[in-house]
Amino acid sequence: MRRLLYKALLALHPPAFRKAYAGEMLWIFDQVQREQCVSLFADGCVSLARQWVCRTNIWTVPTAAACALLQMGGFMWWFFDQ
């Protein structure tokens, strides 16, 4: 049952990541003791979030918005300083 849940967690990762690492991650899961399964599930969840954020460039939207706000703030400072 644990292995099936871990496989489902791996299936949620982006396709390129799955292709490169899912087999190795599943092999490691099969090699560990039962006590370590919880930490592997936690690591898998962190990996899932990190891979989708990094590989889909979701992080670029808030970064661009923050830069635009900073740029507008600089422009406003210049405008009112004149």
C-alpha positions as CSV (number, residue, x, y, z in Angstrom):
1,M,0.0,0.0,0.0
2,R,2.8,2.4,0.9
3,R,4.5,1.7,-2.4
4,L,1.3,2.4,-4.3
5,L,0.9,5.7,-2.6
6,Y,4.5,6.7,-3.3
7,K,4.1,5.7,-7.0
8,A,1.0,8.0,-7.1
9,L,3.1,10.8,-5.6
10,L,5.8,10.3,-8.2
11,A,3.1,10.3,-11.0
12,L,2.1,13.8,-10.0
13,H,5.6,15.2,-10.8
14,P,6.2,16.9,-14.2
15,P,6.8,14.4,-17.0
16,A,10.5,15.3,-17.6
17,F,11.3,14.9,-13.9
18,R,9.4,11.5,-13.8
19,K,11.3,10.3,-16.8
20,A,14.7,11.2,-15.4
21,Y,14.2,10.3,-11.7
22,A,11.1,8.3,-10.9
23,G,12.7,4.9,-11.4
24,E,15.6,5.8,-9.1
25,M,13.3,7.3,-6.5
26,L,11.1,4.2,-6.4
27,W,14.2,2.0,-6.1
28,I,15.4,4.0,-3.1
29,F,11.9,3.7,-1.6
30,D,12.0,-0.1,-2.0
31,Q,15.4,-0.2,-0.3
32,V,14.6,1.8,2.9
33,Q,13.2,0.5,6.1
34,R,9.6,1.1,7.1
35,E,10.6,3.9,9.5
36,Q,12.1,5.9,6.7
37,C,9.1,5.8,4.5
38,V,7.5,8.8,6.2
39,S,10.6,11.0,5.5
40,L,10.6,9.8,1.9
41,F,6.9,10.8,1.5
42,A,7.7,14.2,3.0
43,D,10.6,14.6,0.7
44,G,8.4,13.6,-2.2
45,C,5.9,16.2,-1.4
46,V,8.5,18.9,-1.2
47,S,10.0,17.7,-4.5
48,L,6.6,17.8,-6.1
49,A,6.0,21.4,-5.2
50,R,9.6,22.4,-6.1
51,Q,9.5,20.7,-9.5
52,W,6.2,22.2,-10.6
53,V,7.3,25.7,-9.5
54,C,10.7,25.5,-11.1
55,R,9.8,23.6,-14.3
56,T,6.7,25.5,-15.1
57,N,8.1,29.0,-14.4
58,I,5.2,29.8,-12.0
59,W,7.8,31.8,-10.0
60,T,8.3,34.3,-12.9
61,V,4.8,35.9,-12.5
62,P,5.3,37.1,-8.9
63,T,8.9,38.1,-9.6
64,A,7.8,40.1,-12.7
65,A,5.0,41.8,-10.7
66,A,7.4,42.7,-7.8
67,C,10.0,44.1,-10.3
68,A,7.2,46.1,-12.0
69,L,6.1,47.6,-8.6
70,L,9.7,48.4,-7.8
71,Q,10.2,50.0,-11.1
72,M,7.0,52.0,-10.7
73,G,8.1,53.1,-7.3
74,G,11.4,54.4,-8.7
75,F,9.6,56.2,-11.5
76,M,7.2,57.8,-9.0
77,W,10.1,58.9,-6.8
78,W,11.8,60.5,-9.9
79,F,8.5,62.1,-11.0
80,F,7.8,63.7,-7.6
81,D,11.4,64.7,-7.1
82,Q,11.3,67.0,-10.2
